[in-house]
Amino acid sequence: MFGNKNKEKEGDKQLRSAVHNNSVVSNGVVLDGNLISLGAFRFDGRMTGRIICQDKVVIGQDGVVKGDIIAQHVDVYGTIIGTIEVTGILTLKTNCNVKGDMSAQKIVMEEGSAFDGNCKMHNLQYPEALKEIDKMISDGTDNVLIDKGIGYDNGL
């Protein structure tokens, strides 16, 4: 009654911050092609193609990716059929399913995660692993979605 009506709940504040700073590809979205992101994003749709991200990729529980992923960090809750190359931490969450080779500086596999492929630990440098982003952007490669994140100022 006498409290501040403008006071934001901590959970709401965290959710607003997460949505503002990251992009989300929702369940029901189907992509056929490459997705390039300069910022972190969550993927809950279905995709055939390659994901290249300069930040963190989260493949949600309903997410299915048939193709390769190159990113700084990856958390997998869903399904990936393809190669995963991570310059930082790759986390396979409970009930996820990965079929393909993976390489990362650090790999965390939770109990109940499924993995079928080869695993390589490395100390790969970030710019070297993701130089393909610049090449694809400069080449104007067809069939590519470039996401600059929700917080990107595109002048609109």
N, C-alpha and C positions, 0 to 999 in steps of 0.2 A: 504494500500500500504506500509506504513512504520511500521505497527503494527507487533507484534511478531506472526509469523506463528505458533509457538508451543503453543500459549496461548489457553487453553481449555475453551470452553463455560461452564458456571456454570451448565446448565441443563445436558450437556454431562458428566460433572464430577460427578454429583449426580447419573445419570443413571449407569455409569461405576462402581461407588462405590456400588450401590445397587446390581448389578449383580454379582460383585466380592464377596460380603460378604454373599449372599443368594443364595439358589437354587431355581429353577423354574421347576415345572412339568407342561408342556404345554397342551393346549387344544388339544384334539385328542388322548391323552394318556389314556389308560384304565388299571387300576390296580385291581387285585383280590387278596387280602391278606393284611398284615400289613405293615405300613410304619413307620420306626423309624428314627427320625432326631435329631442329636446333635446340629444343627444350624437352624436358621430361614429359612423358605421357603414359596413360593407361590404355590398353587395348583389350576390349571385351568382345570384339566382333570376330569375323572369319576372314582370313586373308590368304591369298596365294601370291607370293612375291617376296621381296626383300625389305627388311626394316633396317635403316641406318639412322642412328641417333647419337648426338653429341652429349647426351645426358642419360637419364635413367629411363628404362622401359619396364613397365609392369604388364605382363600378360595375365589378364584376369581369369577367374575360374571358368568362365564361358568362352574365353578367347582361344581361337585355333589359328595357328600360323603354319602354313606349309611353305617354307622358304627359310632363307638365312637371316640371322640377326647379328648386327654389329653395333655395339653400344658401349657406353662407359660402365653402366651397371644394369643388370637385368634381374627382375624377380619373376618367377614363373609359378603361377597358380593353375594355369590351363594346360594347353597342348601345343607343343612345337615339334614339327617334323622338318628338320633341317639343321644346319650348322649354326652354332652360337659362338660368337667371338666377343669377349668382354675384356675391356682393359682394366676393370676394377673387380667388383664383387658380383658373382653369379649366384643367386639363391634359388634353389628348387624347393618349393613349398609342398606341404603335405597334399597328397592326391594329384599332384601335377604329373604330366606325362611328356617326356622328352625322348624323341627318337632321332639320333644324329650325333655328330661329334660336337664337343664343346671345349673351349679353351678360355681360361680366365686367370687373373692374378690370384684370386681367392674364390673358392667354391664352397657353398654351404648347402648340404642336402639334409632336409628335414626328414624325420621318420615318416614313411608312407609315400615318399616321392618315388617316381619311376623314371629310370634312365636306361636307354639302350644305345650304346655307342662308345666312342673313345673319349677319354678325358685328358686334357693337357694343362698343366699349370705353367704360367710364364710371367714375365715382367715386361709385357708389351707396352710401349710408350703410346699415350693417348693420341697425339696428332698423327702418327704413322698409321695407326689402325683405322682412323676415320678420314683419311685424306680423300677417300672416294666421294665424300659429300661435296667437296669443292669441285671435283671433276664432273659429277653429275649435274650440278647446278650450272657450271660454266658451259657444259655441252648442250644444255637444254634438253636433256634426255626425255623422250616421250614416256607416257605412262608412269609418271612420278608425281606423288603428292608431297609437296613441301609444306610442312607445318612449322610456323615460327612461334607457336604457343599463343595461348589466350591473351597473355599480357603484352604481346607485341603491338607496338603502335604502328599501324599501317596507314594512318592518315584518314581513316573513316570516322 
